[in-house]
Amino acid sequence: MNTFPENKPKHVRLLLLLLLLALWQPVTFASPRNVSVTPEPAWIKKLPTRTQTSISPGDVNGGFHYLQMSIQFEVARQERYYQYVYKLTTEEGVQNLSELNISFDPHYEQLQLHQVVVWRNGEPINQLDLDRVKVLQREQGMEQGIYDESLTAVLVLEDVRVGDVVAYSFTIKGGNPVFGGKFFSSFNLQGYDPMDELLVRLVAPQDRTIHYKLYRTDKKPGVATANGHTTYTWHLKDLPATPVDDETPSWFDPYPGVYLSEYSSWEEVAQWALPLYEGHEKPGKALQAKIDSISSAYGSDEARLEAALRFVQDEVRYLGFEAGIGGFKPRSPSAVYAQRFGDCKDKALLLCTMLRQMNIRASPALVNSTSAHIHNQLPSPQAFNHCIVRVELLGGQAYWYDATISKQRGDYKSIHLPNYGKALVIAPHTKDLADVAPPATDEPHVSAQEIYYMDGTESPVTLEVRTAYTGSEADYQRSYFATTSLKDIEKSYLNFYASQYPEIEKAADLAFEDMEASNTFTVIEKYSISNFWAEQEENGEVLEAWFSPQVLRGYIRQPKTSKRTMPLALSHPLYIEQKITVLLPESWPIANAEKEIADDAFFFRKTVDYGPGGKELTLHYSYQSHQDYVEAEATAGYLRNQKALLEELSYGLTYNKALAAGAETDFSWAVLLLVLVLTGGFAFGAYKLYFWDPVPAYGNDIWSSRESIGGWLVLPLIGLFFTPVRVLNFLVSNEYFNQKVWDELLNASSNVYSPALVGVSMAELAVNVAFMVYSVLLIFLFIRRRSSVPKLMVIFYTANACFVLSDYMLVRALNLPTASATEGISTIVGALVGAAIWIPYFNLSERVKATFVEQLQPAPVYEEEVEALNEDEQIEA
């Protein structure tokens, strides 16, 4: 919608122009075609040419700025009048703006030149000479396979100097007959640089309704009706510059502007397009034979759809002749099939024709490949620049496909489709825009797995990489491998890792696997890395090795502009996973950890897992986008979260050569001594508890023979037997007796340095030793059926639940590395559930009361009670 030319340096444009002048003589016309010199039309509003300005050269870019711009439309006559007046302020401006370029379509447009004047010191110098006008057929879309046969009239100005004011005006007469005279357009009310004056004027017959819609502005037009015509006028002066942020979304137009359209609804646009895509003859013999071969080879609509789509995508190349009506009306499907080329609408109609002949409902659909927000515009054909296909299978489920994307694989439900947002389905009953729903997937688009094999700090490290691509990423990689030599790909992949490891070398040839059914493309790499470990700059006795998810990092774009007034574009949808496994030569002081960063725009998770074997480290990263842009006011929060994300990507290991050389053994005798001291202290406390002799629940020990240990009581007894084993395994597997772990935690130069973690670990050590001693005591008392067992078991379960919960909260409060949050929550839930079951059981169970009745010093049993007991036994007998 940008009417203002971007006021930026145009060196490349000039070089291309000179190249065209030198090399394209066959398409340069000595006598200008469809170009003439005429007086300005009578229907325009003439503005006095400005030659003075209050704009400072320091406030503009490119060495020039506009003093005046006039854009006027005459709807009934299909004429568009333009007047531009600009001042050249630097040599660069003279270099770039000393030739005029005006493009038009010779099939239905005529260019009428009115005025070309260079103003110097208040005096006009006429530069309009038809004989000096060259008309070029430049074909600017040729590299994209588009030929529109448009022409460019070029007039090179003579003797242009800094300070000159260039003023020129022209009219383009005519309109594409494909629109049947319907009017639509758009323009901007502000530009990149400031401007002195802008006039936009529209003249239309009074009986023709022209709708307008303002965009990022509240400047309504002046409307007047006279002589059977309605005139809409925007006349603005002293327009400020529009500060434009970089990296805005493709659909975002930063300049305030206006949409114009004679169409009143999207239904009306659909009715305009329908005849263009209908009425073609039946498929020719060759095309029908292809359709029949697909129908006979595949037994289901789904399989036929996939076969037809792949044929059109891969075997009909993309090439378009967009001249005149051909820019909007597709060619005959039979001709496209025979020539094996076509543009988006040609290929879309060919695919629809093939599917319809197989009794599969299919319709072309117009979309905008650069904007998913066309619903914010006024209805008009201008909203669209691309054509895709909507397919409806049995059951009414709709699927969308882009016939111009080659090398797509996967089943019909998962074939990738870009985010087109809205589409206008070209069908008789279309009333409005339809939502284009791309296939949903829970699979990562990229899943990279790296394994580092380490034999020691002096040996080369072997790196194996396996990267699986799905969806659009698989389509891209498949196309990349099909068009690039493996030698060049290997070099590119090697250099990708060389940025992090300069001494990396290829250890095996690059390989790939293409699973077309699932649309998964996997690349397999293997490298050898010398001097992987490097000495720290501040301490040469310490070696360090760093790991980073380079694949994931490559997808995270850091914006150049942080302070923004406009939305920031993001890559979306994006789902990346990367797993780094490090096979260590020996045990290492590594703490498990988990980090999550949740932003409105993305979710990031990182986990650090140290394997139970003591020699396997796993770093797991995942990143998933939520939206394709961030609003300007939310940018600060997004960048803060992105910075935190980037800080989490690198992970380092250190190796202290001095400690390794000085220690004869890794075993920590100090910790063992501490455990022995703690065991002795807690054993003394257990000895005291042993003599605790409460009265049984029933008051005397005559019930001691009533119940033995059985039923549900077996379960807590088994748990007690396993407790000392579990505690010892915990202390050993978590490296409590590894001196290197403690040295690293207390070494300020280590990447795992954490005095707070040492304190928490010591507290955990003491509590676990206490539980071990306490459980041994409970086992002894449990088997003896001592009366103290019920209350001691309640204390055991209560203390266990409180310790697990408080330990988790303390670690989180201190932000210390630990096991994953899921594992921590699971442990807490297990402790709480155990307490909830067994505490009431040991307090209320009749069997418990009848079982734990033994005392060290039982109360004396009187003779009457013994006799009563004997009588009861006789009665039972």
N, C-alpha and C positions, 0 to 999 in steps of 0.2 A: 504494500500500500504506500510505499515511499515515493512521493513525487519529487522531493528535493534530491538532487545529485549529492552524494556524499562528498564533502569538501575535504578531500585527502589527496596526498601526492599521487600523480598518475604517470610515473615514469614507465611502468610496465605497459600501460595503455598506449603511450606514445611509441614505444619500441615495437609493439604489435602493429600499430598503424603503419610505421615506416616499413616493416617487413612485408605487410600486405601490399603497400604501394610498389615495393621492389619486385615482389615475386608473383603477385596475383594479377598481372596485367590482363590475362585472358578474361577475367571477370570484372574488369574496370571499364566503364562505358564512357567513351569520349563525349558523346552527346547524352546528357543526363536523361535517364528514362523516368517518366512520371514525375519530373521535377520542372517547375516553372517559377518565374518571378512575376508576382501580381501585387496590386495594391492591397492594403489591409481590408478585410471584409467590413461591410457597413454595419453589421449587427453587433460588433464588439463595443465594449466601453474602453475608449482610448485613455491611457494614463500618460501625462507628461513624463518624458524620460528623465529619470534622476541621474545627476552626475556628481552630486555632493552627498557626503555621508558623515554621520557622527560616530561611526563604529571605528574603534581603534584597531590598527593592524595586529596589535598584540593579543587581541581577543578572538582571532580567527585562526584557522588551520589551512595548510596547503598553499599559502601565498595569495589567496584571493577571497572575496566574499561577495554575496549578493546584495545589491542595493534595492533591486526591484524584481518582482516576479509576478506575471499575470498568466492565469490559466482560465480559459473560457470555453464553454461547451454550447453548441447550438444543436439541440436534440433532433429536430426535424430535418435539418440539412446534413446531419451527420458530419459536422465539422468541429475541430478542436484547435483553438488558437492558443499559441504560447508566445510569451515575451520574457526574455531573460536579460538582466542588466547586472554586470558584475565588475568589480574593480580588482586589478592586479596589483598586489602590494609587494611582491618579492620577485627575484629572478626565477625562483622555482615556480611561482604562479605563471609567469610568462612562458616558461618551458612547457608547462602542463596544460595551459588553457588558451593556447594560441591557435587552436584549430577547432572548428565546430563539427560536431557529429550528430546527425539526425537520422534515426532509423524509421523505416516504414515498410509495409507489406505491399509490393507492387501489384499483387493480384486484385486488391480492392481499394487501395489507398493512393492518393496523389499528394505530393509535397509541394506546397506553395510558399516560396520564400518572399518575405515582404521587406525586410530591412536588416542590414548588417553594417553597423557603424562603430568606429573606434573614436572615442572622445578623448582629446588631449588638450589640456589647458583651456577647457571650455569650448573648443572648436571641434566640429564633427568631421570625421574622415570616412567617406563611403568605401566599404570593402565588398559590397555585393556585386559579384560578376559571375554570371551563369557559366561562362566559359571556364572559370577556375573551379567549378564544382565537379568533383569526382564522385561517382556512384560505385560503391563496392558491394560485392556479395560476400559478406564476411563469414557467415555460418558459425556463429559463436557457440552453438551447441554441438558442433561436429564431434568433439571429443566424447560427448555423452551419447553419440549415435542419433542425434536429432538434426535434421536439415529442414529449415523453414523457408528458405529462399528469400528471406527478408533482405532489404537493401539498406545501405548506410550512405547518406550524402555527406561528403567531407569537403569542407572549405578551409584551407590553410590561410590564416590571416598574415598579412605582410607588415613588417615594421611595427611590431608591438613592443611597448616598453613598460617598465615599472611605473605605476601611477595612472596608466591608461584605464578608461572605462569602456568595456565592450557591451554593446547593446544589439540584440538581434531578435527578430520575431518571425514566425512562420505559422502556417495552418496546415493540418493534415485533414484531408477531405476523404470521406468514405468510411464504410464500416463493413465488417465481415458479414456477408449475406447469411451465414449460418444462424445469426441471431434474429433474423427477420426484422431488423430495424429497432429492436428493443435496446434500451439504454441502461448501462451500468458503468460505474467507475469508482475511483477513490482518490483521495489526495490528502496531503499533510498540511497542517496549519503552523508547523514549526519545523526548523531544521537543526542540523548539527551545530551550525554557527548562527550568530545573530543576523538579522536582516532588517532593512529599513522599511520595506513595504511589500505587502502581498495582497493580490486581488484574485479571488476565485469566483467565477460567475457562471451560472447555468441558465440557459434560456430554453424553455420547453413550451409546446402548445398547451393551452389552458386545459384541454380535455385529456391530457396525458399526466397521470399522477407519478411524480418522482418522489420516492421515499428517501429520507436521509437518516443517518444514525451517527451520532457523535462518539468519538473514541478518545478518551483521556483529555477531554476538553468540554467546556460549557458554552462555547461561542456558537450561538445559533445564527443562522443566516438572516439577512434582511429579505423579506419576500414582498414582491410587488406584482400586480397583474395589470396588463394594459395591452390593447390591440390584439386580444386573443392569445397572449402569451403570459406565462408566469416566469418571473425571474427570481432566482435565488442568488444572493450575493454575500460573500465573506470578504470584507475589506479591512485589513489589519495593518497597523504601523508599529514600528519599533519592536519587532519580534525578538524576544530573548533567545539565547542559545539553549539547546536541550542537552544537558550533561547526560552522556550515555555510558552506562557501565558495560564492560565486556562480559562475555560468557552468559548472556541472557538466553532464555529458551528460544528456539527457532520460531515459535508461534507468537512471540512477544514483539510488538512494534513499539519502540520507545517514543516515537514522535506522535504528538496529538494530531488527530485527523478526522476525516469524515468518509463514511461509506455512502454511495449513491446507487439506487437501483430502481428500475421500473417494474421489477418482479415483486409481487405482493406476498408470495409464499414459496416455500420449498416445493410444494406440490406443483406449482406453476413451472418451476425450473425442471422438475422431473418430466412434465408433459412436453416441455421444449426438447429435452434430450431423447425422449422415447422414439420418435421417428428416425433419429440418426442411427439407432442401434437395431431397429426392426426393418422389415421389408427386404432383407437380402434374399437372394435366390437360395434354393435348397443346395445342400453340399454337392460339389461336383463328384465325379466318379472316384477320383483319387482320394479326396477327403473322406467320402463315404466308405471306401474300402478300408481306410485306416480306422474309422469308427467301428466298422464291422469286425475288424481283426481284434480290437480291444474287447468288444462285447463278447466275442466267442472265446477269447483267451481267459477271461476272468468271470467268475460266477456270481459275484455280488456287486451291488451298487458301490459299496465302499472301495472295493478293489479296482473297479473300473474308473472311479473318481481319481484314485491315486495314479493309475496308469496314464490317464488323459492329462492330468496336471503335470506329471513329470515329462511327458512328451512336449507339451507346449512350453514349459519352463526351459528344458535342456536342449531341445532340438529345433526350436524356432528362435532365432537370435533376435536380440533387441535392436531395432533400427526403425527410425520414424521419419516420414516425409510430412512435415507439418504445414506446408504451404497452403494459405487460404483456408478453405473449408476443411482441408485435410487435417488441420490442427484439432478438429472437434468431431469429425465424422469418421468412424472406423472404415477400413477397407473390407472388401468381401472376404469372408473366412476362407473360401476356396482359393482366392488369390494369395492370401497370407500363407496358407498351407503349401501352395505350389512354390512360392518364392522362399519360403522358410525364413521370413523375417517380418517384423512388425513392431509397432510401439505398444504402449501399455493398453490402449483401447483396442488395437488390432488383436493382441494376444488374449485379452479378456473376452472379446466377442468370439474368437475362435474356440476358446475353452468352453464358453457357454453353449455354442452351437454343437460341439461334440457331445457334451453332457445331455443336452436336450434330446438329441437323437437317440440317446440311451435311456430316455424316459427319466432323467434325473433333473429336477428343477434347479435352474441356475439363472442368475441375472447379473449383468454388469453393475458396478456400483462406483460412483465418483467419490473420491476422497482428496485430501490435501496431504501430500507427503511430508510437508514441513510444519504443519499445524494440526493439532488435535482439537483446536478450539474454533472451528469454522462456524459453530452455532452462534458465536458472538457477532458474526457479520450479518449484513443484510442478505437475503436470498438473491443469488445471481450465479451465473456460470463462472464468474471470476473467483469464486471461493474454492474452485477445484483445479488441480493440476495433475491428477493421476487417476487411474482406473483399476479396480480390482474386481473380484468375483464373489458373489454370495451364493452358496449352495445349500439347498434344503433337502435333507434326506428323509426317509420314512420316519414318521413320528414327529415331524415338524422341527427337528433340531437344525439350527442354522450354523454353517461353518463359512469362514472367510479365507480367501486365498489370493496371493499376489502372483500372477502368472509371469511377472518379469524377473522374479528371483530364481536364479538357477542353483542347481546342486542341493536342493532341499530334499531331505529324506525324513523317515518316520511315518507313522500311520496317519490317516486322514484327520484324527482328533488332535494331534500334537504338532502339526506343521506350523512353524513359526510365522507370525505375522507382525510387522511393526505396529507401533501404537498410533493408529490413524484416528482414533477417537470417534469420529462421526462419519457416516457415509450416506450418500443419496442413492438409493437403490433405483435403478432404471427399470421400473415395472409399472403396469397400468394403474395399480391401486396405491401407489406411494403417496402419502400425505405429508410426511415430515422426514427429517433426518433420522437415521437408525444408528444405534450404538454398535460399534464394531468391537466385538469381544474377542481378543486374542486368546489362544488356548492357555488354560491355567496349568501350571506344573509346580510340584513341590521339589523337583530335582534341581540341584545346583546347575547353573549354566556352565561353570568351570569348577572342576574338582581336581586339585593338584596334590599328589603325594610324593614327598621327598624322603629318602632314607640316606642318612650319613653313616658310613661304616668307618669306625675309628679303631686302629690297632694301638695307638699311643700318641703322645703329643709330638713325636718326632717323625712319625710315618705319614705318608700321603693319605688323604681321606678319599674314599670312594663315595660318589654321589649318584644315586639312582633316582630318576624322576619319571613319574607316570601321571600325565595330565589328561583327564577326560573332559571333552567338550560336548554339550548337548544343546538342543534348540538352535537358535540363531548362531551361537558360537560354533557349533558343529558345522553348520552350513558355510560359515565364513572360512573355517579351517579346511574344509573339503575343497572349496574353491581355490584357496591359497595354495594348497598342495598340488592341485591340478594345473596351476598356471606358473609355478615356481619350481626350479630345479632343487632336488634334495641337497645338492652341494651348497646352494645359497641359503636354503632353510637351515641346514646344520650350522653354517657360519653365523646366521642371525641368532639362533638359539644359544650357541656358545657365547657370543658376545653379550647376550642377555644376562648370563650368570657371571661373566668376566667383570662386569661393573662392580660386583661384590667380592669376587675372588679372582684377582688379576692373573694368578698362576694356574688357572684351571685349564685342563686339556681334555679333549675327547677320548673316552675309553672304549667306546663302541659306536658303531654306525647308528644314526638316527633311524627309528622305526615307527610305524604307525599302524593302527587298526581302525577300520571303518565298518562299524556295525550299522548298516543302513536301516534295518528294521526298527531299531530303537533310536535311530538318529544320534548315535554316540560316536564321536571321533576321538581316538586316544593316541597321544604321542608319547613315545618311550625314549628316554635319554639315559646316557651313562657317562660320567666324567670322573677324572682323577684330579685332586686338588693338592698341590704341594704347598708347604709352609702355611698350612691351615691355621695353626696356632701362631699368634704374634705376641711379642713382649709389650706389656703396658708401657706407655710413654713415661709415666711417673714412677714406675717401679719395674725395673728389668727382671726382677726375680719372679714376677707373676706373668703367666701366659694367659691369653684370653682368646676365645673363639666366639664368633657371633653368627646368629642365625636370624633370617628375616624372610617372611612370606613374600618373596619378590613378585610372584604371580598376582597375588591379591593387591599388593601395593600399586602395581601397574594400572589397576582399574580405578584407583581412588585419585580423583583429580582435585588438585589444590587451586582454588581461585586466585587470580592475580589481584583482583579488587575486593577488599574486605569491607570497606565502608561503602555501602550500597544504597541506592534509591530505587533499584529495579531488581526483579527476581533473578536468582542465580540458577542456571541450568545444571541439572544433574543427569548422570547416566542412569537410565531406568527403562525396563526392569533389569536388575542386576543381582545375582545370587552367586557368590564365590565362596568356595571352601578350600582350605589348604591345610594339609597335615604334614608336619615335619617330625620324622622319627630319627633320633640320634642313638646309635648303638655304641655305648661307651666302653672303653677298655677296662674300666674298674668302677667300683661304686663311687658315687659323687654326692656331695652335700646339696641336695636339691629338695626344695619344699614344693608340694602341690599347691596350685593356685588357680583361681578362676576370676575373670574380669568380664563384666558386661557393660556395654554403653548403649543406652536406648535414646534415640533421637526421633523426632517426628519424621525425619527423612531417611533414617537407616537404623539397623540394629546390628551390633557387633558383639561377638563373643570370642574370648580367648581362654583356653584352659592349658595348664601345665600339669602333666601327669608323669610321675616318676614310678616306673614299673616295680612290682613286688620283687623281681629278680635283682634289682639294685643296679642294673646296667642299661636300662632302656628309658630314655626320655622322650616324651611325646608332646609336641606343641600343636594344638588344634585351633585354627582360626576360621571364623565364618563371618561373612558380611552380606547383608541383604538390604536392598534399597526399598523404600516405601513410596516414593513419589519422584517426579521428574524435575522438580524445581523447589526452591526455597524462597519464600517471600522476603523482601528486603528487610523488614523489621525482625525477621527470625534468623537472619544471617549470622549475627554475633553468637547466638546460642549454638547454631549449627557448627560454626568454625571452632568454637570452644570444644565441642564434643569430637569434632574431627581431629583436633590437635591431640586430645587425650587418646584417640584411636591410634594415631600415628606413633605416639610414644609407646604404645603397647606392642607395636609390631616387632621390634628388635628384642632378641633374647641372647644373653651372653653367659658363657661358662668361663671360670677362671681356674688356673692350676698354679699353685705356689711351689716353685721348684725347691726353695730352701726348706719348706716344711716337709716336702716329699723326701728330700735327701737326708734330713736330720732325724726323721722318725723311723725307728727300727720296726715298729709295728703300727698298724692303724688302730689297734685295740686301745680303748680308753680305760686304763687302770683306775683313773680318778673316779670315773663314773661307777665302776664296779665297787670301789671302796665306799662311795656314797650310798649305793644300793645296799651294801652289807650293813652300813651304819643305820640306815633307815629301817632295814629289816629287823635289826636288833631292837631299835626303839619301839617299833610297832609290835614286835613279839612280846616285849615287856607289857605293853598295853593289853595284848591278847591274853597274856597270863593272868592279868587282873580280872579281865572279863570272864575267864574260865571259872572263877570262883563266885561269879554272880549267880545266886541260887533263889530265884523268885518262886513263890508258891504256885503250883500248877493251877490251871483254870478251874479244876473241880475241887481243889482244896486239899487233896492228899494223894498219896501214890498208890492207893489200892486199885486205881484204874490203869496202872502201868501195863498190866497184862491184857488189857482190853483190845488195844489196837497196835499193830506193827506198822512199819513204814511201808506204805503201799498206795495204790490208787494214784491220784494226782500228785501226791507228795514225791513220787519218783522223779517228776520233771524238774522241780527246783533243785533236787539233789544232784541230778546229772549236770545242771547248769553250774552248781558249785564246784563239781569236779573239774569242769572245763575252765573255770575262771583263772586259776593259776597258770594253766597252759596258755590261755589267751593273753594274759598279761605279759608273760615272758616272750611270746611271739610278737606282741606289739612292740616291746622294747627293742627286740633284735631287728625286726623288719623295718622299723623306723629309725634305725641307725643311732640309737641312744648310746651304743658302746663303740661307735666309730669316732675316733679322735679327730679325724679330718673334718667331720661335720661341725664339731664344736669350734675347731680352729677357724673355719671359714665364717661361721656365724659371728665370731668375735674379731674377725679381721676387717678393719675399716676399709681396706682396699678391695674387699670381695664384693661381688654383685649380690650375695645373699646375706651381707652383713646386717644383723638385727639383734641388738641386745635385748629388745623387748621379747623377741621370739625365744631367746635363751631363757629369760625369766619364766615365760609361760611353759616352756618345755620342762624346766626344772620342777615347776609346780605339778605338771602332769606326771612326771616321773615319781614324785613323792606320793601322789594320790594313788597311782597304779600299784606301787609297792604296798601301800596300806590296804588296798583291796585284795591283793594277793595274800597277805598275812591274814587278813580278816576272813577270807574265804576258806583258808586252811583251818582256822579255828572253827568256823561254822560247820565244815565237813565233819570234824571230830565230834562236835556237840550234837549235830544232826543224827549221826549214827548212834550216839548214846541216848538219843531221845530226851535230851535235857530240857527242862522246863523253860530255860531262857531262850530257846531257839525261836519261837514265834516273834518275840519282840526284836530279837537281833536280826531276823530276816526282814522285818518291816524297816528297820534302820538300814539294812543293806540295799533294799530296792529304792528307798527314799533318797539315800545318799548318792546312789548311782545316777538316778534321774536328775538330781540337782547338779551333780558334777558335770554331766554331759551338756546340760542346758547352759550352765554358767560358763563352761569352757568355750562353747560355740559363740556365745555373746561376747566374751572377752576378746577372742580372736578377731571377731568382726569389728568390735569397737576400736581395737588397735590397728585394724587394717593389715593384719599379718597374713602371709601366705599360708594356705592350708589346703586340705582336700577340697574337692568340688562342693559347691553349695548343696547339690543333690545328695551327695554322700553324707554331709553333715546333717541335713534335715532327716535323712533316713535313720541315722543313728539316734537322733533325738526322739523320733517317733517310736523307734523300737524300745528305748528306755522308758518312755512314758507309758506305752502300752503294757510293758512288763510290770511296771509299778501299779498300773490301774487294775491288773488282774491279780497279782500275788499279794499285794498289801491287804485288800479286803479278805482274800482267802485265808491268810495267816491270822487275821483278826477274828473271823467269824466262823470258820469251818469247825464243825463238831469233831471231825476226824483229827484235825490238828490238836484240838483241846484234849482229845482222848489219847493222842500219841505221845506228845511231849510232856511227860509227867515225872520224869526222873529228876531227882535232886541229889546233890552231893551229901547233904545232911537232911534226909527226909524226916518229917515229924513222926513221932512214935505212934504206932497203931495200937489202940486199946483193945482189950479182950472182947468187949461187947461188939465192937465193930467187926472183929474177925468172925465171931459167931453169926452175926447177921449176914455176913458175906457167905458163910458156909450154908446158911439156910437158903439164901437166894440160889446158890449153886444147886442145892438139892431139889428146889422147886423146878429149876430149869431142866434138871435131869429127868 
